Amino acid sequence: MAHKVVSHDEWVAARTKHLADEKAFTKERDRMSQARRDLPWELVDRDYTFEGAKGKVKLTDLFEGRSQLVIYHAMFNPATASDKTSWTKDAACFVCSWWLDNIDRQTIHLNHRDVTIASVSMAPFATYEAYRKRMGWSFPVYSSAGSEFNFDYHVSFAPERTKNGKDEYNYRVEDASNWASEGPGVSVFLREDGKIYHTYSTYARGLDMLNVGYHYLDIVPKGRNEAGGPMWIHRHDEYPD
């Protein structure tokens, strides 16, 4: 596609004009970030059980002694895997895997800011742990199979749990008949005075801000270049070249 080519002075003028928009966006982003932190909390009053490297654990154990916890809800349920799902019987969703790649090298920095980050899926722990090792991730993974956790945070769906064929995802109740059994999301929790609070959850394109790869693609000339969706993404050990 032909693109306008200009002199250096014209380029600087255009860039400076756009910089004003970027600064306004940064200030608005700061405002939104503060508003996000100011949202009310809800008490977590269910006794969730997970399976991890130390066996059966509770939600409080996932904090690993810190006060803040971020959970990436990975799309990975071997029982529902098919040639139409983005996950298989032994590998999590390839798109979720890219998001999780973004997390890995941040773990130590987040830990030193009183934040534990982990991933939870419906896959049996041994299956998810084997995939974690394959991907080389350092953060912990857990299985929520057998608990209501994924259903309560609206990232797993089952026909017998929908109401009149409808279920909630991304804060909307819609026809769930054509949905996959899993959806991606991130949930945030705080532990304070012996209680656990749910402070934030985001889904779908709300996850974009958590992927540094997308931010780099957004500054290059061709952008994300995914008119047909993110099907160009592969697990990092499956790119054909």
Biotite code that builds the C-alpha atoms (Angstrom):
import biotite.structure as struc

atoms = struc.array([
    struc.Atom([0.000, 0.000, 0.000], chain_id="A", res_id=1, res_name="MET", atom_name="CA", element="C"),
    struc.Atom([1.356, 3.411, -0.965], chain_id="A", res_id=2, res_name="ALA", atom_name="CA", element="C"),
    struc.Atom([2.164, 5.595, 2.032], chain_id="A", res_id=3, res_name="HIS", atom_name="CA", element="C"),
    struc.Atom([2.826, 9.319, 2.166], chain_id="A", res_id=4, res_name="LYS", atom_name="CA", element="C"),
    struc.Atom([6.546, 10.169, 2.223], chain_id="A", res_id=5, res_name="VAL", atom_name="CA", element="C"),
    struc.Atom([7.542, 13.651, 3.418], chain_id="A", res_id=6, res_name="VAL", atom_name="CA", element="C"),
    struc.Atom([10.541, 15.797, 4.329], chain_id="A", res_id=7, res_name="SER", atom_name="CA", element="C"),
    struc.Atom([12.121, 15.585, 7.770], chain_id="A", res_id=8, res_name="HIS", atom_name="CA", element="C"),
    struc.Atom([10.489, 18.840, 8.900], chain_id="A", res_id=9, res_name="ASP", atom_name="CA", element="C"),
    struc.Atom([7.063, 17.646, 7.801], chain_id="A", res_id=10, res_name="GLU", atom_name="CA", element="C"),
    struc.Atom([7.677, 14.294, 9.519], chain_id="A", res_id=11, res_name="TRP", atom_name="CA", element="C"),
    struc.Atom([8.595, 16.020, 12.816], chain_id="A", res_id=12, res_name="VAL", atom_name="CA", element="C"),
    struc.Atom([5.525, 18.251, 12.590], chain_id="A", res_id=13, res_name="ALA", atom_name="CA", element="C"),
    struc.Atom([3.243, 15.242, 12.087], chain_id="A", res_id=14, res_name="ALA", atom_name="CA", element="C"),
    struc.Atom([4.955, 13.286, 14.847], chain_id="A", res_id=15, res_name="ARG", atom_name="CA", element="C"),
    struc.Atom([4.714, 16.223, 17.260], chain_id="A", res_id=16, res_name="THR", atom_name="CA", element="C"),
    struc.Atom([1.009, 16.580, 16.550], chain_id="A", res_id=17, res_name="LYS", atom_name="CA", element="C"),
    struc.Atom([0.491, 12.895, 17.229], chain_id="A", res_id=18, res_name="HIS", atom_name="CA", element="C"),
    struc.Atom([2.584, 13.153, 20.421], chain_id="A", res_id=19, res_name="LEU", atom_name="CA", element="C"),
    struc.Atom([-0.044, 15.472, 21.872], chain_id="A", res_id=20, res_name="ALA", atom_name="CA", element="C"),
    struc.Atom([-2.645, 12.742, 21.316], chain_id="A", res_id=21, res_name="ASP", atom_name="CA", element="C"),
    struc.Atom([-0.343, 10.161, 22.908], chain_id="A", res_id=22, res_name="GLU", atom_name="CA", element="C"),
    struc.Atom([0.142, 12.353, 25.985], chain_id="A", res_id=23, res_name="LYS", atom_name="CA", element="C"),
    struc.Atom([-3.612, 12.809, 26.322], chain_id="A", res_id=24, res_name="ALA", atom_name="CA", element="C"),
    struc.Atom([-4.054, 9.039, 26.028], chain_id="A", res_id=25, res_name="PHE", atom_name="CA", element="C"),
    struc.Atom([-1.389, 8.447, 28.709], chain_id="A", res_id=26, res_name="THR", atom_name="CA", element="C"),
    struc.Atom([-3.154, 10.810, 31.107], chain_id="A", res_id=27, res_name="LYS", atom_name="CA", element="C"),
    struc.Atom([-6.486, 9.112, 30.400], chain_id="A", res_id=28, res_name="GLU", atom_name="CA", element="C"),
    struc.Atom([-4.873, 5.714, 30.929], chain_id="A", res_id=29, res_name="ARG", atom_name="CA", element="C"),
    struc.Atom([-3.511, 6.896, 34.288], chain_id="A", res_id=30, res_name="ASP", atom_name="CA", element="C"),
    struc.Atom([-6.996, 8.069, 35.243], chain_id="A", res_id=31, res_name="ARG", atom_name="CA", element="C"),
    struc.Atom([-8.513, 4.733, 34.213], chain_id="A", res_id=32, res_name="MET", atom_name="CA", element="C"),
    struc.Atom([-5.838, 2.807, 36.114], chain_id="A", res_id=33, res_name="SER", atom_name="CA", element="C"),
    struc.Atom([-6.610, 4.735, 39.294], chain_id="A", res_id=34, res_name="GLN", atom_name="CA", element="C"),
    struc.Atom([-10.343, 4.231, 38.766], chain_id="A", res_id=35, res_name="ALA", atom_name="CA", element="C"),
    struc.Atom([-9.664, 0.500, 38.381], chain_id="A", res_id=36, res_name="ARG", atom_name="CA", element="C"),
    struc.Atom([-7.793, 0.424, 41.679], chain_id="A", res_id=37, res_name="ARG", atom_name="CA", element="C"),
    struc.Atom([-10.635, 2.393, 43.306], chain_id="A", res_id=38, res_name="ASP", atom_name="CA", element="C"),
    struc.Atom([-13.299, -0.156, 42.328], chain_id="A", res_id=39, res_name="LEU", atom_name="CA", element="C"),
    struc.Atom([-15.079, -1.798, 45.284], chain_id="A", res_id=40, res_name="PRO", atom_name="CA", element="C"),
    struc.Atom([-14.022, -5.278, 46.372], chain_id="A", res_id=41, res_name="TRP", atom_name="CA", element="C"),
    struc.Atom([-16.111, -8.383, 46.955], chain_id="A", res_id=42, res_name="GLU", atom_name="CA", element="C"),
    struc.Atom([-15.428, -10.889, 49.692], chain_id="A", res_id=43, res_name="LEU", atom_name="CA", element="C"),
    struc.Atom([-14.473, -14.355, 48.492], chain_id="A", res_id=44, res_name="VAL", atom_name="CA", element="C"),
    struc.Atom([-16.580, -16.591, 50.701], chain_id="A", res_id=45, res_name="ASP", atom_name="CA", element="C"),
    struc.Atom([-16.267, -19.919, 48.869], chain_id="A", res_id=46, res_name="ARG", atom_name="CA", element="C"),
    struc.Atom([-13.715, -22.502, 49.936], chain_id="A", res_id=47, res_name="ASP", atom_name="CA", element="C"),
    struc.Atom([-12.038, -23.290, 46.606], chain_id="A", res_id=48, res_name="TYR", atom_name="CA", element="C"),
    struc.Atom([-9.656, -26.224, 46.306], chain_id="A", res_id=49, res_name="THR", atom_name="CA", element="C"),
    struc.Atom([-6.903, -26.494, 43.688], chain_id="A", res_id=50, res_name="PHE", atom_name="CA", element="C"),
    struc.Atom([-4.211, -29.032, 42.906], chain_id="A", res_id=51, res_name="GLU", atom_name="CA", element="C"),
    struc.Atom([-0.636, -27.832, 42.507], chain_id="A", res_id=52, res_name="GLY", atom_name="CA", element="C"),
    struc.Atom([2.938, -28.933, 43.022], chain_id="A", res_id=53, res_name="ALA", atom_name="CA", element="C"),
    struc.Atom([2.262, -29.324, 46.762], chain_id="A", res_id=54, res_name="LYS", atom_name="CA", element="C"),
    struc.Atom([-0.934, -31.298, 46.290], chain_id="A", res_id=55, res_name="GLY", atom_name="CA", element="C"),
    struc.Atom([-4.347, -30.023, 47.338], chain_id="A", res_id=56, res_name="LYS", atom_name="CA", element="C"),
    struc.Atom([-4.267, -26.343, 48.269], chain_id="A", res_id=57, res_name="VAL", atom_name="CA", element="C"),
    struc.Atom([-6.682, -23.497, 48.997], chain_id="A", res_id=58, res_name="LYS", atom_name="CA", element="C"),
    struc.Atom([-6.936, -20.094, 47.348], chain_id="A", res_id=59, res_name="LEU", atom_name="CA", element="C"),
    struc.Atom([-4.976, -18.521, 50.200], chain_id="A", res_id=60, res_name="THR", atom_name="CA", element="C"),
    struc.Atom([-2.049, -20.845, 49.430], chain_id="A", res_id=61, res_name="ASP", atom_name="CA", element="C"),
    struc.Atom([-1.815, -19.486, 45.876], chain_id="A", res_id=62, res_name="LEU", atom_name="CA", element="C"),
    struc.Atom([-0.692, -16.113, 47.299], chain_id="A", res_id=63, res_name="PHE", atom_name="CA", element="C"),
    struc.Atom([2.587, -17.753, 48.450], chain_id="A", res_id=64, res_name="GLU", atom_name="CA", element="C"),
    struc.Atom([2.766, -15.414, 51.441], chain_id="A", res_id=65, res_name="GLY", atom_name="CA", element="C"),
    struc.Atom([2.151, -12.209, 49.464], chain_id="A", res_id=66, res_name="ARG", atom_name="CA", element="C"),
    struc.Atom([-0.914, -9.993, 49.703], chain_id="A", res_id=67, res_name="SER", atom_name="CA", element="C"),
    struc.Atom([-1.781, -9.649, 46.002], chain_id="A", res_id=68, res_name="GLN", atom_name="CA", element="C"),
    struc.Atom([-2.574, -12.432, 43.543], chain_id="A", res_id=69, res_name="LEU", atom_name="CA", element="C"),
    struc.Atom([-3.088, -12.354, 39.773], chain_id="A", res_id=70, res_name="VAL", atom_name="CA", element="C"),
    struc.Atom([-4.604, -15.432, 38.130], chain_id="A", res_id=71, res_name="ILE", atom_name="CA", element="C"),
    struc.Atom([-4.470, -16.027, 34.387], chain_id="A", res_id=72, res_name="TYR", atom_name="CA", element="C"),
    struc.Atom([-7.411, -18.262, 33.485], chain_id="A", res_id=73, res_name="HIS", atom_name="CA", element="C"),
    struc.Atom([-5.986, -20.436, 30.704], chain_id="A", res_id=74, res_name="ALA", atom_name="CA", element="C"),
    struc.Atom([-8.202, -22.161, 28.156], chain_id="A", res_id=75, res_name="MET", atom_name="CA", element="C"),
    struc.Atom([-7.180, -25.759, 28.750], chain_id="A", res_id=76, res_name="PHE", atom_name="CA", element="C"),
    struc.Atom([-9.659, -28.569, 29.360], chain_id="A", res_id=77, res_name="ASN", atom_name="CA", element="C"),
    struc.Atom([-8.477, -31.869, 27.856], chain_id="A", res_id=78, res_name="PRO", atom_name="CA", element="C"),
    struc.Atom([-11.919, -33.388, 28.360], chain_id="A", res_id=79, res_name="ALA", atom_name="CA", element="C"),
    struc.Atom([-13.403, -30.986, 25.795], chain_id="A", res_id=80, res_name="THR", atom_name="CA", element="C"),
    struc.Atom([-10.452, -30.814, 23.379], chain_id="A", res_id=81, res_name="ALA", atom_name="CA", element="C"),
    struc.Atom([-11.259, -31.323, 19.696], chain_id="A", res_id=82, res_name="SER", atom_name="CA", element="C"),
    struc.Atom([-10.018, -30.220, 16.292], chain_id="A", res_id=83, res_name="ASP", atom_name="CA", element="C"),
    struc.Atom([-12.176, -27.105, 16.756], chain_id="A", res_id=84, res_name="LYS", atom_name="CA", element="C"),
    struc.Atom([-10.678, -25.924, 20.040], chain_id="A", res_id=85, res_name="THR", atom_name="CA", element="C"),
    struc.Atom([-7.565, -23.804, 20.450], chain_id="A", res_id=86, res_name="SER", atom_name="CA", element="C"),
    struc.Atom([-6.252, -26.297, 23.018], chain_id="A", res_id=87, res_name="TRP", atom_name="CA", element="C"),
    struc.Atom([-5.475, -29.984, 22.743], chain_id="A", res_id=88, res_name="THR", atom_name="CA", element="C"),
    struc.Atom([-5.446, -32.850, 25.203], chain_id="A", res_id=89, res_name="LYS", atom_name="CA", element="C"),
    struc.Atom([-1.882, -32.010, 26.236], chain_id="A", res_id=90, res_name="ASP", atom_name="CA", element="C"),
    struc.Atom([-1.406, -28.310, 25.349], chain_id="A", res_id=91, res_name="ALA", atom_name="CA", element="C"),
    struc.Atom([-3.173, -25.153, 26.494], chain_id="A", res_id=92, res_name="ALA", atom_name="CA", element="C"),
    struc.Atom([-4.745, -22.715, 24.017], chain_id="A", res_id=93, res_name="CYS", atom_name="CA", element="C"),
    struc.Atom([-2.060, -21.388, 21.672], chain_id="A", res_id=94, res_name="PHE", atom_name="CA", element="C"),
    struc.Atom([-3.268, -17.790, 22.123], chain_id="A", res_id=95, res_name="VAL", atom_name="CA", element="C"),
    struc.Atom([-3.319, -18.118, 25.929], chain_id="A", res_id=96, res_name="CYS", atom_name="CA", element="C"),
    struc.Atom([0.175, -19.567, 25.673], chain_id="A", res_id=97, res_name="SER", atom_name="CA", element="C"),
    struc.Atom([1.381, -16.330, 24.072], chain_id="A", res_id=98, res_name="TRP", atom_name="CA", element="C"),
    struc.Atom([-0.108, -14.306, 26.928], chain_id="A", res_id=99, res_name="TRP", atom_name="CA", element="C"),
    struc.Atom([1.543, -16.650, 29.408], chain_id="A", res_id=100, res_name="LEU", atom_name="CA", element="C"),
    struc.Atom([4.887, -16.200, 27.611], chain_id="A", res_id=101, res_name="ASP", atom_name="CA", element="C"),
    struc.Atom([4.478, -12.493, 28.393], chain_id="A", res_id=102, res_name="ASN", atom_name="CA", element="C"),
    struc.Atom([4.094, -13.257, 32.078], chain_id="A", res_id=103, res_name="ILE", atom_name="CA", element="C"),
    struc.Atom([7.087, -15.502, 32.563], chain_id="A", res_id=104, res_name="ASP", atom_name="CA", element="C"),
    struc.Atom([10.002, -13.067, 32.732], chain_id="A", res_id=105, res_name="ARG", atom_name="CA", element="C"),
    struc.Atom([7.932, -10.627, 34.799], chain_id="A", res_id=106, res_name="GLN", atom_name="CA", element="C"),
    struc.Atom([7.359, -13.050, 37.651], chain_id="A", res_id=107, res_name="THR", atom_name="CA", element="C"),
    struc.Atom([10.429, -12.148, 39.711], chain_id="A", res_id=108, res_name="ILE", atom_name="CA", element="C"),
    struc.Atom([9.767, -8.413, 39.326], chain_id="A", res_id=109, res_name="HIS", atom_name="CA", element="C"),
    struc.Atom([6.116, -8.795, 40.358], chain_id="A", res_id=110, res_name="LEU", atom_name="CA", element="C"),
    struc.Atom([7.089, -10.961, 43.325], chain_id="A", res_id=111, res_name="ASN", atom_name="CA", element="C"),
    struc.Atom([9.258, -8.121, 44.575], chain_id="A", res_id=112, res_name="HIS", atom_name="CA", element="C"),
    struc.Atom([6.241, -5.812, 44.420], chain_id="A", res_id=113, res_name="ARG", atom_name="CA", element="C"),
    struc.Atom([4.145, -8.076, 46.678], chain_id="A", res_id=114, res_name="ASP", atom_name="CA", element="C"),
    struc.Atom([2.375, -9.751, 43.724], chain_id="A", res_id=115, res_name="VAL", atom_name="CA", element="C"),
    struc.Atom([2.139, -13.469, 43.025], chain_id="A", res_id=116, res_name="THR", atom_name="CA", element="C"),
    struc.Atom([1.090, -14.470, 39.529], chain_id="A", res_id=117, res_name="ILE", atom_name="CA", element="C"),
    struc.Atom([-0.093, -17.945, 38.583], chain_id="A", res_id=118, res_name="ALA", atom_name="CA", element="C"),
    struc.Atom([-2.246, -19.700, 36.026], chain_id="A", res_id=119, res_name="SER", atom_name="CA", element="C"),
    struc.Atom([-5.277, -21.869, 36.652], chain_id="A", res_id=120, res_name="VAL", atom_name="CA", element="C"),
    struc.Atom([-7.042, -24.191, 34.226], chain_id="A", res_id=121, res_name="SER", atom_name="CA", element="C"),
    struc.Atom([-9.437, -27.137, 34.220], chain_id="A", res_id=122, res_name="MET", atom_name="CA", element="C"),
    struc.Atom([-6.672, -29.494, 33.051], chain_id="A", res_id=123, res_name="ALA", atom_name="CA", element="C"),
    struc.Atom([-5.463, -32.089, 35.566], chain_id="A", res_id=124, res_name="PRO", atom_name="CA", element="C"),
    struc.Atom([-2.429, -30.733, 37.391], chain_id="A", res_id=125, res_name="PHE", atom_name="CA", element="C"),
    struc.Atom([-0.021, -33.318, 35.983], chain_id="A", res_id=126, res_name="ALA", atom_name="CA", element="C"),
    struc.Atom([-1.081, -32.389, 32.453], chain_id="A", res_id=127, res_name="THR", atom_name="CA", element="C"),
    struc.Atom([-0.770, -28.642, 33.013], chain_id="A", res_id=128, res_name="TYR", atom_name="CA", element="C"),
    struc.Atom([2.528, -29.039, 34.867], chain_id="A", res_id=129, res_name="GLU", atom_name="CA", element="C"),
    struc.Atom([3.952, -31.075, 31.982], chain_id="A", res_id=130, res_name="ALA", atom_name="CA", element="C"),
    struc.Atom([2.926, -28.300, 29.583], chain_id="A", res_id=131, res_name="TYR", atom_name="CA", element="C"),
    struc.Atom([4.443, -25.641, 31.877], chain_id="A", res_id=132, res_name="ARG", atom_name="CA", element="C"),
    struc.Atom([7.760, -27.488, 31.778], chain_id="A", res_id=133, res_name="LYS", atom_name="CA", element="C"),
    struc.Atom([7.539, -27.855, 27.997], chain_id="A", res_id=134, res_name="ARG", atom_name="CA", element="C"),
    struc.Atom([7.035, -24.078, 27.665], chain_id="A", res_id=135, res_name="MET", atom_name="CA", element="C"),
    struc.Atom([9.792, -23.320, 30.188], chain_id="A", res_id=136, res_name="GLY", atom_name="CA", element="C"),
    struc.Atom([7.582, -21.132, 32.372], chain_id="A", res_id=137, res_name="TRP", atom_name="CA", element="C"),
    struc.Atom([8.696, -20.338, 35.902], chain_id="A", res_id=138, res_name="SER", atom_name="CA", element="C"),
    struc.Atom([5.363, -19.288, 37.418], chain_id="A", res_id=139, res_name="PHE", atom_name="CA", element="C"),
    struc.Atom([3.183, -21.902, 39.157], chain_id="A", res_id=140, res_name="PRO", atom_name="CA", element="C"),
    struc.Atom([0.165, -23.540, 37.522], chain_id="A", res_id=141, res_name="VAL", atom_name="CA", element="C"),
    struc.Atom([-2.822, -25.135, 39.208], chain_id="A", res_id=142, res_name="TYR", atom_name="CA", element="C"),
    struc.Atom([-5.826, -27.263, 38.340], chain_id="A", res_id=143, res_name="SER", atom_name="CA", element="C"),
    struc.Atom([-9.272, -26.125, 39.431], chain_id="A", res_id=144, res_name="SER", atom_name="CA", element="C"),
    struc.Atom([-10.966, -29.308, 38.206], chain_id="A", res_id=145, res_name="ALA", atom_name="CA", element="C"),
    struc.Atom([-13.649, -30.402, 40.632], chain_id="A", res_id=146, res_name="GLY", atom_name="CA", element="C"),
    struc.Atom([-14.218, -26.928, 42.091], chain_id="A", res_id=147, res_name="SER", atom_name="CA", element="C"),
    struc.Atom([-16.570, -24.092, 41.160], chain_id="A", res_id=148, res_name="GLU", atom_name="CA", element="C"),
    struc.Atom([-13.714, -21.616, 40.665], chain_id="A", res_id=149, res_name="PHE", atom_name="CA", element="C"),
    struc.Atom([-13.721, -21.447, 36.843], chain_id="A", res_id=150, res_name="ASN", atom_name="CA", element="C"),
    struc.Atom([-17.512, -21.314, 36.711], chain_id="A", res_id=151, res_name="PHE", atom_name="CA", element="C"),
    struc.Atom([-17.784, -18.611, 39.382], chain_id="A", res_id=152, res_name="ASP", atom_name="CA", element="C"),
    struc.Atom([-15.285, -16.438, 37.495], chain_id="A", res_id=153, res_name="TYR", atom_name="CA", element="C"),
    struc.Atom([-17.034, -17.105, 34.176], chain_id="A", res_id=154, res_name="HIS", atom_name="CA", element="C"),
    struc.Atom([-14.207, -18.715, 32.221], chain_id="A", res_id=155, res_name="VAL", atom_name="CA", element="C"),
    struc.Atom([-15.630, -22.239, 31.951], chain_id="A", res_id=156, res_name="SER", atom_name="CA", element="C"),
    struc.Atom([-19.011, -23.175, 30.569], chain_id="A", res_id=157, res_name="PHE", atom_name="CA", element="C"),
    struc.Atom([-20.977, -26.410, 30.589], chain_id="A", res_id=158, res_name="ALA", atom_name="CA", element="C"),
    struc.Atom([-24.385, -27.018, 29.026], chain_id="A", res_id=159, res_name="PRO", atom_name="CA", element="C"),
    struc.Atom([-25.801, -28.390, 32.267], chain_id="A", res_id=160, res_name="GLU", atom_name="CA", element="C"),
    struc.Atom([-24.794, -25.179, 34.085], chain_id="A", res_id=161, res_name="ARG", atom_name="CA", element="C"),
    struc.Atom([-26.291, -22.679, 31.651], chain_id="A", res_id=162, res_name="THR", atom_name="CA", element="C"),
    struc.Atom([-29.675, -21.118, 32.303], chain_id="A", res_id=163, res_name="LYS", atom_name="CA", element="C"),
    struc.Atom([-32.025, -21.487, 29.351], chain_id="A", res_id=164, res_name="ASN", atom_name="CA", element="C"),
    struc.Atom([-28.994, -21.914, 27.098], chain_id="A", res_id=165, res_name="GLY", atom_name="CA", element="C"),
    struc.Atom([-27.433, -18.643, 28.285], chain_id="A", res_id=166, res_name="LYS", atom_name="CA", element="C"),
    struc.Atom([-24.295, -17.942, 30.265], chain_id="A", res_id=167, res_name="ASP", atom_name="CA", element="C"),
    struc.Atom([-22.154, -14.948, 31.271], chain_id="A", res_id=168, res_name="GLU", atom_name="CA", element="C"),
    struc.Atom([-18.832, -13.943, 29.764], chain_id="A", res_id=169, res_name="TYR", atom_name="CA", element="C"),
    struc.Atom([-17.223, -10.492, 29.816], chain_id="A", res_id=170, res_name="ASN", atom_name="CA", element="C"),
    struc.Atom([-20.114, -9.148, 31.902], chain_id="A", res_id=171, res_name="TYR", atom_name="CA", element="C"),
    struc.Atom([-22.761, -10.017, 29.309], chain_id="A", res_id=172, res_name="ARG", atom_name="CA", element="C"),
    struc.Atom([-25.298, -12.824, 29.352], chain_id="A", res_id=173, res_name="VAL", atom_name="CA", element="C"),
    struc.Atom([-25.597, -14.350, 25.902], chain_id="A", res_id=174, res_name="GLU", atom_name="CA", element="C"),
    struc.Atom([-26.593, -17.488, 24.051], chain_id="A", res_id=175, res_name="ASP", atom_name="CA", element="C"),
    struc.Atom([-23.941, -20.032, 25.009], chain_id="A", res_id=176, res_name="ALA", atom_name="CA", element="C"),
    struc.Atom([-24.969, -22.808, 22.625], chain_id="A", res_id=177, res_name="SER", atom_name="CA", element="C"),
    struc.Atom([-22.091, -22.146, 20.210], chain_id="A", res_id=178, res_name="ASN", atom_name="CA", element="C"),
    struc.Atom([-19.448, -21.261, 22.781], chain_id="A", res_id=179, res_name="TRP", atom_name="CA", element="C"),
    struc.Atom([-16.348, -23.306, 23.457], chain_id="A", res_id=180, res_name="ALA", atom_name="CA", element="C"),
    struc.Atom([-16.174, -24.750, 26.968], chain_id="A", res_id=181, res_name="SER", atom_name="CA", element="C"),
    struc.Atom([-13.471, -22.275, 28.022], chain_id="A", res_id=182, res_name="GLU", atom_name="CA", element="C"),
    struc.Atom([-12.797, -18.541, 27.771], chain_id="A", res_id=183, res_name="GLY", atom_name="CA", element="C"),
    struc.Atom([-9.668, -16.527, 28.672], chain_id="A", res_id=184, res_name="PRO", atom_name="CA", element="C"),
    struc.Atom([-9.496, -14.069, 31.532], chain_id="A", res_id=185, res_name="GLY", atom_name="CA", element="C"),
    struc.Atom([-7.460, -12.546, 34.335], chain_id="A", res_id=186, res_name="VAL", atom_name="CA", element="C"),
    struc.Atom([-8.666, -12.163, 37.925], chain_id="A", res_id=187, res_name="SER", atom_name="CA", element="C"),
    struc.Atom([-7.056, -10.227, 40.774], chain_id="A", res_id=188, res_name="VAL", atom_name="CA", element="C"),
    struc.Atom([-7.334, -10.949, 44.485], chain_id="A", res_id=189, res_name="PHE", atom_name="CA", element="C"),
    struc.Atom([-6.165, -9.270, 47.701], chain_id="A", res_id=190, res_name="LEU", atom_name="CA", element="C"),
    struc.Atom([-5.494, -10.938, 51.031], chain_id="A", res_id=191, res_name="ARG", atom_name="CA", element="C"),
    struc.Atom([-5.955, -8.636, 54.004], chain_id="A", res_id=192, res_name="GLU", atom_name="CA", element="C"),
    struc.Atom([-6.667, -9.248, 57.691], chain_id="A", res_id=193, res_name="ASP", atom_name="CA", element="C"),
    struc.Atom([-7.216, -12.941, 57.111], chain_id="A", res_id=194, res_name="GLY", atom_name="CA", element="C"),
    struc.Atom([-9.798, -12.407, 54.370], chain_id="A", res_id=195, res_name="LYS", atom_name="CA", element="C"),
    struc.Atom([-9.582, -12.668, 50.579], chain_id="A", res_id=196, res_name="ILE", atom_name="CA", element="C"),
    struc.Atom([-11.201, -10.135, 48.277], chain_id="A", res_id=197, res_name="TYR", atom_name="CA", element="C"),
    struc.Atom([-11.840, -10.261, 44.537], chain_id="A", res_id=198, res_name="HIS", atom_name="CA", element="C"),
    struc.Atom([-10.826, -6.829, 43.226], chain_id="A", res_id=199, res_name="THR", atom_name="CA", element="C"),
    struc.Atom([-10.861, -7.106, 39.424], chain_id="A", res_id=200, res_name="TYR", atom_name="CA", element="C"),
    struc.Atom([-11.437, -9.415, 36.459], chain_id="A", res_id=201, res_name="SER", atom_name="CA", element="C"),
    struc.Atom([-11.054, -8.757, 32.748], chain_id="A", res_id=202, res_name="THR", atom_name="CA", element="C"),
    struc.Atom([-11.804, -10.831, 29.672], chain_id="A", res_id=203, res_name="TYR", atom_name="CA", element="C"),
    struc.Atom([-11.622, -10.841, 25.856], chain_id="A", res_id=204, res_name="ALA", atom_name="CA", element="C"),
    struc.Atom([-9.981, -7.650, 24.546], chain_id="A", res_id=205, res_name="ARG", atom_name="CA", element="C"),
    struc.Atom([-9.550, -6.424, 28.090], chain_id="A", res_id=206, res_name="GLY", atom_name="CA", element="C"),
    struc.Atom([-6.516, -8.714, 28.087], chain_id="A", res_id=207, res_name="LEU", atom_name="CA", element="C"),
    struc.Atom([-4.806, -6.755, 25.277], chain_id="A", res_id=208, res_name="ASP", atom_name="CA", element="C"),
    struc.Atom([-3.101, -4.374, 27.705], chain_id="A", res_id=209, res_name="MET", atom_name="CA", element="C"),
    struc.Atom([-1.349, -7.341, 29.334], chain_id="A", res_id=210, res_name="LEU", atom_name="CA", element="C"),
    struc.Atom([0.437, -8.481, 26.169], chain_id="A", res_id=211, res_name="ASN", atom_name="CA", element="C"),
    struc.Atom([3.680, -6.627, 25.449], chain_id="A", res_id=212, res_name="VAL", atom_name="CA", element="C"),
    struc.Atom([3.884, -8.276, 22.019], chain_id="A", res_id=213, res_name="GLY", atom_name="CA", element="C"),
    struc.Atom([0.711, -6.511, 20.917], chain_id="A", res_id=214, res_name="TYR", atom_name="CA", element="C"),
    struc.Atom([2.118, -3.185, 22.124], chain_id="A", res_id=215, res_name="HIS", atom_name="CA", element="C"),
    struc.Atom([5.181, -3.627, 19.908], chain_id="A", res_id=216, res_name="TYR", atom_name="CA", element="C"),
    struc.Atom([3.013, -4.638, 16.945], chain_id="A", res_id=217, res_name="LEU", atom_name="CA", element="C"),
    struc.Atom([0.939, -1.498, 17.506], chain_id="A", res_id=218, res_name="ASP", atom_name="CA", element="C"),
    struc.Atom([3.973, 0.747, 16.862], chain_id="A", res_id=219, res_name="ILE", atom_name="CA", element="C"),
    struc.Atom([5.246, -0.933, 13.673], chain_id="A", res_id=220, res_name="VAL", atom_name="CA", element="C"),
    struc.Atom([3.929, 0.044, 10.207], chain_id="A", res_id=221, res_name="PRO", atom_name="CA", element="C"),
    struc.Atom([1.936, -3.129, 9.530], chain_id="A", res_id=222, res_name="LYS", atom_name="CA", element="C"),
    struc.Atom([0.376, -3.209, 13.001], chain_id="A", res_id=223, res_name="GLY", atom_name="CA", element="C"),
    struc.Atom([-1.191, -6.445, 14.210], chain_id="A", res_id=224, res_name="ARG", atom_name="CA", element="C"),
    struc.Atom([-2.053, -7.381, 10.635], chain_id="A", res_id=225, res_name="ASN", atom_name="CA", element="C"),
    struc.Atom([-4.614, -9.950, 11.723], chain_id="A", res_id=226, res_name="GLU", atom_name="CA", element="C"),
    struc.Atom([-7.770, -9.200, 9.758], chain_id="A", res_id=227, res_name="ALA", atom_name="CA", element="C"),
    struc.Atom([-8.638, -12.884, 9.999], chain_id="A", res_id=228, res_name="GLY", atom_name="CA", element="C"),
    struc.Atom([-8.072, -13.009, 13.738], chain_id="A", res_id=229, res_name="GLY", atom_name="CA", element="C"),
    struc.Atom([-5.013, -14.089, 15.762], chain_id="A", res_id=230, res_name="PRO", atom_name="CA", element="C"),
    struc.Atom([-4.645, -17.378, 13.920], chain_id="A", res_id=231, res_name="MET", atom_name="CA", element="C"),
    struc.Atom([-1.074, -16.484, 12.948], chain_id="A", res_id=232, res_name="TRP", atom_name="CA", element="C"),
    struc.Atom([0.000, -17.153, 16.535], chain_id="A", res_id=233, res_name="ILE", atom_name="CA", element="C"),
    struc.Atom([1.704, -20.445, 17.340], chain_id="A", res_id=234, res_name="HIS", atom_name="CA", element="C"),
    struc.Atom([3.018, -21.864, 20.577], chain_id="A", res_id=235, res_name="ARG", atom_name="CA", element="C"),
    struc.Atom([6.610, -20.674, 20.761], chain_id="A", res_id=236, res_name="HIS", atom_name="CA", element="C"),
    struc.Atom([7.966, -24.156, 19.990], chain_id="A", res_id=237, res_name="ASP", atom_name="CA", element="C"),
    struc.Atom([5.620, -24.755, 17.045], chain_id="A", res_id=238, res_name="GLU", atom_name="CA", element="C"),
    struc.Atom([6.472, -21.995, 14.565], chain_id="A", res_id=239, res_name="TYR", atom_name="CA", element="C"),
    struc.Atom([7.186, -23.704, 11.232], chain_id="A", res_id=240, res_name="PRO", atom_name="CA", element="C"),
    struc.Atom([10.538, -21.962, 10.776], chain_id="A", res_id=241, res_name="ASP", atom_name="CA", element="C"),
])
